[in-house]
Amino acid sequence: MTSSLPNRRYGNGLRRLGGNADATRFYDQHVAADAVHEQIAAHDLCGSFAADHPDEAR
């Protein structure tokens, strides 16, 4: 759930340093994919755990 920001920084850093398009595209795609995965983890995984274990939700 924490990889979107570092991947954005890696892609931007590569662009700044003249990195090739394949390398920057790799990190850019991971920013988008990781944002989706973050939502799935937060809502589906954590949400279902909280629903199943209300005493442990905090």
Secondary structure as GFF3:
##gff-version 3
##sequence-region A 1 58
A	DSSP	alpha_helix	4	16	.	.	.	ID=ss1
A	DSSP	alpha_helix	21	39	.	.	.	ID=ss2
A	DSSP	pi_helix	40	46	.	.	.	ID=ss3
A	DSSP	alpha_helix	47	52	.	.	.	ID=ss4
A	DSSP	three_ten_helix	54	56	.	.	.	ID=ss5
###
